[in-house]
Amino acid sequence: MRPDRVIHVGDDWACDIVGAVESGIKAVWISRGRQVPDPSLMVDHGVLVATDVAAAATHITHLAARKNLE
């Protein structure tokens, strides 16, 4: 699958989010109330932050809808 068609969701910043971004994949980080370790990834790569799984589902729905419009 092409990276621009994938959304990765995870709660480990280094493994999940940095890995996804370095692969060209959109990412949603489940923060569970933690501070974002590298805010520049949010700005430069559009990483979204969710406090829990339910909030992550909302982000996924939004990103998927945008992908279908492109």
N, C-alpha and C positions, 0 to 999 in steps of 0.2 A: 504494500500500500504506500502511496506517496505520502511524505511527511506532512504536506499541507492538508491532508485529509484526516489527520489523526489529532486527537486531543488526549494528552496524558494527564492523569490525576494522581497526585501522591501527597504524602505527608512528610517525606524526607527531602529536605531542600537540596542537599548535595547530590543524592542519587536520583531522585525523581525529577526535580525541576531543572537543575543545571544540565543533567543528562538529556532531558527532552529538548531544551533550548539549543544545546550544542548539536542536536540531531535535526534541527529545523522543525521541531514539533511544538505546537501550542501547548501550554501547560496551565493547570489549575493546581495551586498549592493549598492543601488543607492545613491551616495554621494552628488550629486548636488554641488560639489566643496568643501564639508566639509572635515576636517581632519578625518582620521580613529581614533576612540576613543581608540581602543585596538588592536594595530598591531599584538600582539601575536596570536589573533584568526585567522588572515590571514595566519600566518605561520603554526600554529598548526592544523588548521582545514580547510585550503584551501579556506577561504572566498575570493571571488573575489569582486573587487570594480569597479563600472561603474559610469561614471559621469552623465549619463542620461539613459532614457529608451532604446534608440537605442543601446547604448554600452552594456546595460544589455542583450539585445537580442543576441548580438554577443557572450557573455559569455555563455548564455543558450545553444546556438547552439553547441558551443565547448564542454560543459559538457555533453550534450545529446549524441553527437557523441562518446565521450569517454565511456559513459555508454553502448552504443550499442556494443562497441568492447570488453567489459569485459565479 
